[in-house]
Amino acid sequence: MAELLAQSDEDLLDRFQRAAFDYFLEQTNPLNGLVADTSRIGAPASIAVVGFALSCYPIGVERGWMARADAATRVLATLLFFWDGPQSEQPDAIGYKGFFYHFLDIRTGKRVWQSELSLIDTTFLLAGMLVASVYFSADTPQENEIRERVDAIYRRIDWQWARGGGTTVRQGWKPESGFLHYGWEGYSEAIILYVLGLASPSHPLPEHSFGAWNATYQWENIYDYEFLYAGPLFIHHFSHAWIDFDGIKDRFMQAKNSDYFENSRRATLVQREYARRNPHDFEGYGENCWGITANEGPGFKTLKTNGRDRRFFGYAARGVPYGPDDGTIDPCGALASLPFTPELAISALRHFCARYPEMIRDSRLPSGFNPTVSGDGASGWVSEGYFGLDQGIVVLMIENHRSRLIWNLMRQCPHIDRGLRRAGFTGGWLS
């Protein structure tokens, strides 16, 4: 670990980015492009993780980690699977109305766990497809087919149906019970969902749906930072992995004299300040140890630590300052904040390397660790295996910090441009 700490910031980032990228080489079924949700044996594929993989392949090509032809072959295999797979109301289909089920068997592609037809996870999948359609722009049979398949998959998605008769979109649907009985309320990772839904070339959302969603926002002042509130850190990352919000504003942000990029910066500062104050006296928290988000935890149980009973959670959307919080830190969340607060993110990464070296294996960060819970070494409990979403957001956000590759590619995507404009965004690079 001393070797890591002696490296320059650029070399350190390169090392961790490459290690995170390798997840997608290790955990992908090359026959259909499906990627495991986690590295644990028997894990199903997550369509959101597939979207991250499709976004990561161009980075791998540009960084010299894989050949362009190999990346294009992987992308096309993925697109053919999602285009050819059965779309119907039958429970064993891969999707319906152009959307796809959240979790699929990595070998057969069939729906597993009675998972929902997921709007947001389909959105992340589509975002990755759009990255590929812009990047693979050569006039060759393979790259021409990539662009054609992405266009066809996008056109098949029925965003109007996804409203379920309401003003805004629903979170999901199941063949056994219909639409889930809740929608998207409050600021969330769904901003890219609305952008792509509004931009649909075939079944677009109405423009007023974005304003209706904005009406559920919660603006707060926490630790003297005014920002659009969302507790888990990943909410301030995921849409930003693909869209550069720096300097462009919708009507809501115009009224607040801010933008979503600045909002994520403030949210990161709130996270760090919360960890510095450590109101619940968890082990390890501090100005260089933060990253409270949706991730795995020690399990749903109550344990006595340092003479007091504490409740812990399994996989949960942790957030600050209102919780839930059980002392579990996701180091990937801190590193993914790099574009917004580069010095703080790198300081956190160096702290993790110096203070908790046992949780870092082959330069890959785990989904979570909890020093308050007894375990091996100072890091206490450490998540088993790796989660594709964590590794994917690390690859994308490090690259956006280093070269802006994904942001620049998506600026060239006409669907992103159209969706942002229909949502009311103006200024900056949209001018």
C-alpha positions as CSV (number, residue, x, y, z in Angstrom):
1,M,0.0,0.0,0.0
2,A,3.0,2.3,0.5
3,E,3.6,1.9,-3.2
4,L,0.1,3.3,-3.9
5,L,0.5,6.2,-1.7
6,A,3.8,7.2,-3.3
7,Q,2.1,7.5,-6.7
8,S,1.1,10.8,-8.3
9,D,-2.6,11.6,-8.2
10,E,-2.9,10.9,-11.9
11,D,-1.2,7.5,-11.6
12,L,-3.3,6.6,-8.6
13,L,-6.5,7.5,-10.4
14,D,-5.4,5.5,-13.5
15,R,-4.7,2.5,-11.3
16,F,-8.1,2.5,-9.5
17,Q,-9.9,3.3,-12.8
18,R,-8.3,0.4,-14.6
19,A,-9.1,-2.0,-11.7
20,A,-12.8,-0.9,-11.7
21,F,-12.9,-1.2,-15.5
22,D,-11.7,-4.8,-15.3
23,Y,-14.9,-5.7,-13.5
24,F,-16.7,-5.6,-16.8
25,L,-14.1,-7.8,-18.5
26,E,-14.4,-10.4,-15.7
27,Q,-18.2,-10.4,-15.0
28,T,-19.7,-10.2,-18.6
29,N,-21.2,-13.1,-20.5
30,P,-19.6,-12.4,-24.0
31,L,-22.4,-14.3,-25.8
32,N,-25.1,-11.8,-24.8
33,G,-23.4,-8.9,-23.2
34,L,-25.1,-9.3,-19.9
35,V,-23.1,-8.2,-16.8
36,A,-23.4,-9.6,-13.3
37,D,-24.9,-7.3,-10.7
38,T,-22.2,-8.4,-8.3
39,S,-19.1,-10.5,-8.4
40,R,-20.7,-13.1,-6.2
41,I,-21.2,-16.6,-7.6
42,G,-24.7,-17.0,-9.1
43,A,-25.5,-13.3,-9.2
44,P,-28.0,-12.3,-11.9
45,A,-27.3,-9.7,-14.5
46,S,-28.4,-6.1,-13.8
47,I,-29.6,-4.1,-16.9
48,A,-28.2,-0.9,-15.3
49,V,-24.8,-2.5,-14.9
50,V,-25.0,-3.4,-18.6
51,G,-25.6,0.3,-19.3
52,F,-22.4,1.2,-17.3
53,A,-20.5,-1.5,-19.2
54,L,-21.5,-0.1,-22.6
55,S,-20.4,3.3,-21.4
56,C,-17.1,2.0,-20.1
57,Y,-16.0,0.2,-23.3
58,P,-15.1,3.4,-25.2
59,I,-13.1,4.5,-22.2
60,G,-11.2,1.1,-22.3
61,V,-10.5,1.7,-26.0
62,E,-9.2,5.3,-25.5
63,R,-7.1,4.2,-22.5
64,G,-5.6,1.3,-24.4
65,W,-7.2,-1.4,-22.2
66,M,-9.0,-3.1,-25.0
67,A,-9.1,-3.1,-28.8
68,R,-11.8,-1.1,-30.6
69,A,-12.9,-4.2,-32.6
70,D,-13.2,-6.2,-29.4
71,A,-15.3,-3.4,-27.8
72,A,-17.5,-3.1,-30.8
73,T,-18.1,-6.9,-30.8
74,R,-19.1,-6.8,-27.2
75,V,-21.5,-3.8,-27.8
76,L,-23.1,-5.4,-30.8
77,A,-23.7,-8.7,-29.0
78,T,-25.4,-6.8,-26.2
79,L,-27.6,-4.8,-28.6
80,L,-28.7,-7.9,-30.5
81,F,-29.6,-9.6,-27.2
82,F,-31.8,-6.7,-26.1
83,W,-33.3,-6.2,-29.6
84,D,-34.1,-9.9,-30.3
85,G,-35.2,-10.9,-26.7
86,P,-39.0,-11.4,-26.2
87,Q,-41.1,-8.4,-25.3
88,S,-44.5,-9.3,-23.9
89,E,-46.7,-9.4,-20.8
90,Q,-45.4,-12.9,-20.1
91,P,-43.4,-13.2,-16.9
92,D,-40.5,-14.9,-18.5
93,A,-40.0,-12.3,-21.2
94,I,-37.0,-9.9,-20.9
95,G,-39.2,-6.8,-21.2
96,Y,-42.4,-5.1,-22.2
97,K,-43.3,-1.9,-24.0
98,G,-39.6,-1.4,-24.9
99,F,-38.5,-1.4,-21.2
100,F,-36.6,-4.3,-19.6
101,Y,-36.7,-6.2,-16.3
102,H,-34.3,-5.1,-13.7
103,F,-32.6,-8.5,-13.2
104,L,-32.1,-11.2,-15.8
105,D,-30.4,-14.6,-15.7
106,I,-26.9,-14.0,-17.0
107,R,-27.0,-17.1,-19.1
108,T,-30.6,-17.4,-20.5
109,G,-31.6,-13.7,-20.2
110,K,-34.9,-14.6,-18.6
111,R,-36.4,-12.4,-15.8
112,V,-35.4,-13.5,-12.3
113,W,-36.6,-12.8,-8.7
114,Q,-39.9,-11.5,-10.1
115,S,-38.1,-8.2,-10.6
116,E,-39.9,-5.2,-11.8
117,L,-39.9,-3.7,-15.3
118,S,-37.6,-0.9,-14.3
119,L,-37.8,2.5,-15.9
120,I,-34.7,3.9,-14.3
121,D,-32.6,0.9,-14.9
122,T,-33.8,0.8,-18.5
123,T,-32.7,4.4,-18.7
124,F,-29.2,3.7,-17.6
125,L,-29.1,0.8,-20.1
126,L,-30.2,3.2,-22.8
127,A,-27.7,5.8,-21.8
128,G,-24.9,3.3,-22.3
129,M,-26.3,2.4,-25.7
130,L,-26.4,6.0,-26.7
131,V,-22.7,6.4,-25.6
132,A,-21.9,3.5,-27.9
133,S,-23.9,4.9,-30.8
134,V,-22.0,8.1,-30.7
135,Y,-18.6,6.6,-30.1
136,F,-18.8,3.9,-32.7
137,S,-19.3,6.3,-35.7
138,A,-17.2,4.6,-38.4
139,D,-18.7,3.6,-41.7
140,T,-18.2,-0.1,-41.3
141,P,-20.9,-2.9,-41.3
142,Q,-20.4,-3.5,-37.5
143,E,-20.4,0.1,-36.3
144,N,-23.3,1.0,-38.7
145,E,-25.3,-1.8,-37.2
146,I,-24.5,-0.6,-33.7
147,R,-26.1,2.7,-34.5
148,E,-29.1,1.2,-36.2
149,R,-29.8,-1.2,-33.3
150,V,-29.6,1.6,-30.7
151,D,-32.0,3.7,-32.7
152,A,-34.5,0.8,-33.0
153,I,-34.3,0.0,-29.3
154,Y,-34.9,3.6,-28.4
155,R,-37.9,4.0,-30.7
156,R,-39.5,0.9,-29.2
157,I,-39.7,2.3,-25.7
158,D,-43.2,3.6,-24.9
159,W,-42.6,6.4,-22.4
160,Q,-46.2,7.6,-22.6
161,W,-47.4,4.2,-21.4
162,A,-44.9,4.5,-18.5
163,R,-46.9,7.3,-17.0
164,G,-49.7,4.9,-16.1
165,G,-52.3,7.5,-16.7
166,G,-50.6,10.1,-14.5
167,T,-48.7,13.2,-15.1
168,T,-45.2,11.9,-14.2
169,V,-43.7,8.5,-14.8
170,R,-44.1,5.5,-12.6
171,Q,-41.1,3.7,-11.1
172,G,-41.9,0.3,-12.6
173,W,-44.4,-2.4,-13.6
174,K,-44.9,-6.1,-12.9
175,P,-47.0,-8.5,-15.0
176,E,-48.4,-10.0,-11.8
177,S,-49.8,-6.7,-10.4
178,G,-49.4,-3.9,-12.9
179,F,-47.7,-0.5,-12.1
180,L,-46.0,-0.1,-8.8
181,H,-48.0,2.1,-6.5
182,Y,-45.5,4.9,-6.2
183,G,-43.8,7.3,-8.6
184,W,-40.8,9.5,-8.6
185,E,-41.1,12.2,-5.9
186,G,-38.3,14.5,-4.8
187,Y,-35.0,15.0,-6.6
188,S,-33.4,11.8,-7.6
189,E,-31.3,10.0,-10.2
190,A,-34.3,10.2,-12.5
191,I,-33.3,13.4,-14.2
192,I,-31.7,11.5,-17.0
193,L,-34.9,9.4,-17.3
194,Y,-36.9,12.5,-18.0
195,V,-34.3,13.9,-20.5
196,L,-34.4,10.7,-22.5
197,G,-38.2,10.3,-22.1
198,L,-38.7,13.8,-23.4
199,A,-36.3,13.2,-26.3
200,S,-38.0,10.0,-27.5
201,P,-38.3,10.0,-31.3
202,S,-41.5,7.9,-31.1
203,H,-43.3,8.0,-27.8
204,P,-42.1,11.1,-25.9
205,L,-43.2,12.3,-22.5
206,P,-45.1,15.6,-22.5
207,E,-43.0,18.7,-21.7
208,H,-45.1,19.4,-18.6
209,S,-44.1,16.1,-17.0
210,F,-40.7,17.4,-16.1
211,G,-42.1,20.5,-14.4
212,A,-44.5,18.3,-12.5
213,W,-41.6,16.3,-11.2
214,N,-39.7,19.5,-10.3
215,A,-42.7,20.5,-8.2
216,T,-41.8,17.7,-5.8
217,Y,-38.3,19.0,-5.2
218,Q,-37.1,19.8,-1.7
219,W,-34.7,22.8,-1.4
220,E,-32.9,23.0,1.9
221,N,-30.2,24.8,3.9
222,I,-27.9,22.4,5.7
223,Y,-24.6,23.4,7.3
224,D,-25.0,26.8,5.6
225,Y,-25.1,25.1,2.1
226,E,-28.3,25.8,0.1
227,F,-29.0,22.9,-2.3
228,L,-31.6,20.6,-3.8
229,Y,-31.8,17.9,-1.2
230,A,-31.3,14.2,-1.7
231,G,-29.7,12.2,1.1
232,P,-27.8,9.4,-0.7
233,L,-24.7,10.5,-2.5
234,F,-25.3,8.4,-5.6
235,I,-28.3,10.5,-6.5
236,H,-25.9,13.4,-7.1
237,H,-23.8,11.2,-9.4
238,F,-25.7,8.9,-11.6
239,S,-27.3,11.3,-14.1
240,H,-24.1,13.3,-14.1
241,A,-22.1,10.3,-15.3
242,W,-23.6,11.0,-18.8
243,I,-24.7,14.6,-18.8
244,D,-22.5,17.6,-18.2
245,F,-24.8,19.9,-16.2
246,D,-22.1,22.5,-15.5
247,G,-23.5,25.9,-16.6
248,I,-26.8,24.7,-18.0
249,K,-30.0,25.5,-16.1
250,D,-33.6,24.5,-16.1
251,R,-36.3,26.8,-14.8
252,F,-36.0,25.5,-11.2
253,M,-32.2,26.1,-11.1
254,Q,-32.5,29.5,-12.8
255,A,-34.8,30.6,-9.9
256,K,-32.2,29.3,-7.4
257,N,-29.2,30.9,-9.3
258,S,-27.5,27.5,-9.4
259,D,-27.2,24.4,-11.6
260,Y,-27.2,20.7,-11.0
261,F,-23.4,20.4,-11.2
262,E,-23.0,23.1,-8.5
263,N,-25.7,21.3,-6.6
264,S,-23.7,18.1,-6.6
265,R,-20.7,20.0,-5.4
266,R,-22.6,21.4,-2.4
267,A,-24.1,17.9,-1.7
268,T,-20.6,16.5,-1.5
269,L,-19.6,19.3,0.9
270,V,-22.6,18.5,3.1
271,Q,-21.6,14.8,3.1
272,R,-18.0,15.7,4.2
273,E,-19.2,18.1,6.9
274,Y,-21.7,15.5,8.2
275,A,-18.9,13.0,8.5
276,R,-16.6,15.6,10.1
277,R,-19.3,16.4,12.7
278,N,-20.1,12.7,13.1
279,P,-23.3,13.3,15.1
280,H,-23.9,9.6,15.9
281,D,-20.3,9.0,16.9
282,F,-19.5,6.2,14.4
283,E,-16.0,4.8,14.1
284,G,-13.8,6.2,11.3
285,Y,-16.0,9.2,10.2
286,G,-14.1,12.3,9.4
287,E,-13.2,14.9,6.8
288,N,-11.4,12.3,4.7
289,C,-13.8,9.4,5.4
290,W,-17.2,9.9,3.9
291,G,-19.4,8.4,1.2
292,I,-22.9,7.7,2.5
293,T,-25.1,6.4,-0.2
294,A,-27.1,3.3,-1.4
295,N,-24.9,0.3,-0.7
296,E,-24.6,-2.9,1.1
297,G,-24.2,-3.0,4.9
298,P,-23.5,-5.4,7.7
299,G,-27.1,-6.8,7.7
300,F,-30.4,-6.0,9.3
301,K,-29.6,-6.5,13.0
302,T,-28.9,-4.8,16.3
303,L,-25.5,-5.0,17.9
304,K,-24.0,-3.6,21.1
305,T,-20.9,-1.6,20.2
306,N,-18.9,0.5,22.8
307,G,-21.7,-0.1,25.3
308,R,-24.6,1.0,23.2
309,D,-27.1,-0.8,21.0
310,R,-27.0,0.2,17.4
311,R,-29.2,-0.8,14.5
312,F,-27.5,-1.9,11.2
313,F,-28.9,-2.4,7.8
314,G,-28.2,-4.6,4.8
315,Y,-28.5,-3.1,1.3
316,A,-30.2,0.3,1.9
317,A,-30.3,3.9,0.6
318,R,-28.3,5.6,3.3
319,G,-28.3,9.4,3.3
320,V,-27.3,12.5,5.3
321,P,-28.1,14.3,7.4
322,Y,-31.6,12.7,8.0
323,G,-30.5,9.0,7.5
324,P,-30.7,6.2,7.6
325,D,-27.1,5.9,8.7
326,D,-25.4,3.0,10.4
327,G,-21.8,3.8,10.0
328,T,-21.3,2.2,6.6
329,I,-19.1,4.1,4.2
330,D,-19.0,3.5,0.4
331,P,-15.5,4.5,-0.7
332,C,-16.7,4.4,-4.4
333,G,-19.2,7.1,-3.6
334,A,-16.4,9.4,-2.3
335,L,-14.2,8.7,-5.4
336,A,-17.1,9.2,-7.8
337,S,-17.4,12.8,-6.4
338,L,-14.1,13.6,-8.2
339,P,-15.6,15.9,-10.9
340,F,-17.3,18.1,-8.3
341,T,-14.6,18.2,-5.5
342,P,-11.4,16.8,-6.9
343,E,-9.1,17.6,-4.0
344,L,-11.5,16.2,-1.4
345,A,-12.1,13.0,-3.4
346,I,-8.4,12.3,-3.9
347,S,-7.7,13.1,-0.2
348,A,-10.4,10.6,0.7
349,L,-8.9,8.0,-1.6
350,R,-5.5,8.4,-0.1
351,H,-7.0,8.2,3.4
352,F,-8.7,4.9,2.5
353,C,-5.4,3.5,1.2
354,A,-3.5,4.6,4.3
355,R,-6.0,3.8,7.0
356,Y,-7.9,0.8,5.6
357,P,-5.5,-1.0,3.3
358,E,-7.0,-4.4,4.1
359,M,-10.3,-3.5,2.4
360,I,-8.6,-2.7,-0.9
361,R,-7.7,-5.7,-3.0
362,D,-5.9,-5.3,-6.3
363,S,-6.7,-1.5,-6.3
364,R,-10.5,-2.2,-6.3
365,L,-12.8,-0.5,-3.8
366,P,-15.6,-2.5,-2.1
367,S,-19.2,-1.5,-2.0
368,G,-19.0,-0.6,1.7
369,F,-17.1,-1.0,4.9
370,N,-18.1,-0.3,8.5
371,P,-15.4,0.3,11.1
372,T,-18.0,0.4,13.9
373,V,-18.8,-3.4,13.4
374,S,-16.0,-5.7,14.4
375,G,-14.2,-7.4,11.6
376,D,-10.7,-8.1,10.2
377,G,-8.6,-5.1,10.6
378,A,-9.4,-1.4,11.2
379,S,-12.0,-1.3,8.5
380,G,-14.3,-3.7,10.4
381,W,-17.0,-5.2,8.3
382,V,-16.3,-5.2,4.6
383,S,-18.7,-5.9,1.8
384,E,-18.2,-9.3,0.1
385,G,-17.3,-9.1,-3.5
386,Y,-17.9,-6.1,-5.7
387,F,-21.0,-4.4,-7.2
388,G,-21.1,-3.4,-10.8
389,L,-22.8,-0.1,-10.2
390,D,-20.0,1.0,-7.9
391,Q,-17.3,0.0,-10.3
392,G,-19.1,1.6,-13.2
393,I,-19.6,5.0,-11.6
394,V,-16.0,5.0,-10.5
395,V,-14.8,4.4,-14.1
396,L,-17.1,7.0,-15.6
397,M,-16.6,9.8,-13.1
398,I,-12.8,9.4,-13.1
399,E,-12.9,9.6,-16.9
400,N,-15.1,12.7,-16.8
401,H,-12.6,14.3,-14.5
402,R,-9.6,13.2,-16.5
403,S,-10.8,13.8,-20.1
404,R,-14.5,14.6,-20.1
405,L,-14.9,11.8,-22.6
406,I,-18.4,10.6,-21.7
407,W,-19.6,14.2,-21.3
408,N,-18.2,15.2,-24.7
409,L,-19.7,12.1,-26.4
410,M,-23.1,12.8,-25.0
411,R,-22.9,16.5,-26.0
412,Q,-22.8,15.1,-29.5
413,C,-25.9,13.0,-29.0
414,P,-28.9,14.7,-30.5
415,H,-31.3,13.0,-28.1
416,I,-29.6,14.5,-25.1
417,D,-29.6,17.9,-26.7
418,R,-33.3,17.6,-27.6
419,G,-34.3,16.2,-24.2
420,L,-32.5,18.9,-22.3
421,R,-34.1,21.6,-24.4
422,R,-37.6,20.2,-24.0
423,A,-37.0,20.1,-20.2
424,G,-36.3,23.8,-20.3
425,F,-32.5,23.8,-20.0
426,T,-30.7,26.8,-21.5
427,G,-27.3,28.4,-21.3
428,G,-23.8,27.0,-21.2
429,W,-22.9,24.5,-23.9
430,L,-26.5,24.5,-25.1
431,S,-26.2,28.1,-26.2
